[in-house]
Amino acid sequence: MSIQFKSITELRAMLDDKLISPLELTQESHQLANKFKELNCFVTMNEDLSKKKASAIDLDKENNSFLLGIPLAQKDLFCTQGLRTTCSSKILSSFIPPYTATAVEKLEDSGSITIGKTNMDEFAMGSSNETSFFGKVH
């Protein structure tokens, strides 16, 4: 069963009904990101760590928040401790933040899984996704 075009509500129901595990959901999210790599949507992928986090989730034992086990992509504007954050700029192309932005922290504390960082206009200065150091998003 493909997760492509599924809403978070539909994914939550699939997890609750045990039609898919958090690890399978995360793996399929990465497969889709890789399948559409030519769209240049992602600046950084978090494959190993996201799979590790997903495999550690026990839906039967944990406080089952709505986002528990749901893979999400973070905009490359938000700092993520230990995961490259570039703001789609050359000058930050190797920046690894020492902390996580509060917004991302709250999402991750609720059990969501960061699968990667999305491409964007450099420093979010624009709306067409054409000014990223990493190339245009298609």
N, C-alpha and C positions, 0 to 999 in steps of 0.2 A: 504494500500500500504506500503510495507516494505521499510525501508531506508537502510537495510543491503546491502552492496556492491555498494551503490550509491556514485558517486563522489561529490565533493563540487559543481561543476558546475550543476550537476543534482539536488542537494538539493536546490541550489539557484533558479533554474527554478521552482521547486515545490513550493517554498515560493512565488516567483513572480506571479505564476499562482493561488495562494491561494488554492493549493491542500493540503497544510499542514500549520499549524501555527508554529511560533517559539517555543511555549510551547509544542505542540504535537511532534515536532521534538526533543526537549530536553527530553521529557518523553520517547520517543521511544529509544533514545540514552542510557538513563539510564536502560531501560528494557533490551536492548541488552548486556550492560555491566554486568548486574546481571545474565542474562541467561548464559553467558560464564564465570562466576566467577571462575570456576575451572582452567581457563587458567592463572589466577593470573596476569592479565594485569595491574590492578590498585592498587596503594598503598593507595590512598585517593580518596573518591568520594565527590562531591560538589552538592549533589542532591537538597537540600532545596534552597540554594542561586541561583543555576543555573535556577531552575524553577521560582523563583521570578523574576530574570532578564528577562527570556524569556517571562513571562506573561506581563511584562511592555513594551515590544517592540511593537510599532505600525508601521507596514511596510508602511502604507499609509502616515504617517505624518513625519517620520524621513528621514534624509539624507540616502538614501538607498545604503550604501556601499556594496560591493560584499560579505563581511563576516557577514553582519547584520543578526542576528538570527541563525547563523550557530554554532552548538555545536562543541567544540574542546576539546581534552585532551592535557594537558601540561605535558611535561617530568618533573619528580619529581626533576630535577636539577634546575629548575627555581623558584625563590622566588615568592610567591603569597600572598600578604598581607591578613592576617586573615585565610589563608588556609594552613594547615600543609604541610611543605616542608621538606623531610627527606634525599634527595639524596640517598634513599634506604639504609641508614645506621642506625645502632642501636644508635649511639651517637647523631643523630639528630631526633630520632623517635618521639619526642614530640615538635619539633621546629615549632613555628608559626612566620613567618617573619613579621617585622614591615613595609615592603615595598614590592612593586611588581617589578619584573625585567622589564627592558625597553622593551624587546621583547614581553613579555606577555601583558604589558601595551598597546603597540601599537595594538596588536591583539584585546584586549578588547575594546580599544577606537574606533576600527572600527566596533564594535557591535557583535563580536563573544562571545560565551558563554562557559566559562570553566566548563566542566562537572566533571573533576577529574584530578588526577595526575598519570601518568603511571609509572609502575615498571621499573627498569633498573639495570644494574650492579652498585654496590656500588660506589658512586662518579663518575659514568660513566667511571670507569676504567676497560674496557673490551668490548667485543662485542657479547657475547653469552647469556647475561641475566641469568647467573647462580650464580652470587656472591651477589645478593641482600639479605639484612637482612630479607626481607619479603618473601623470597623464590624464587625459579626459575620460570621464565615465560615459559609457555608451548606453 
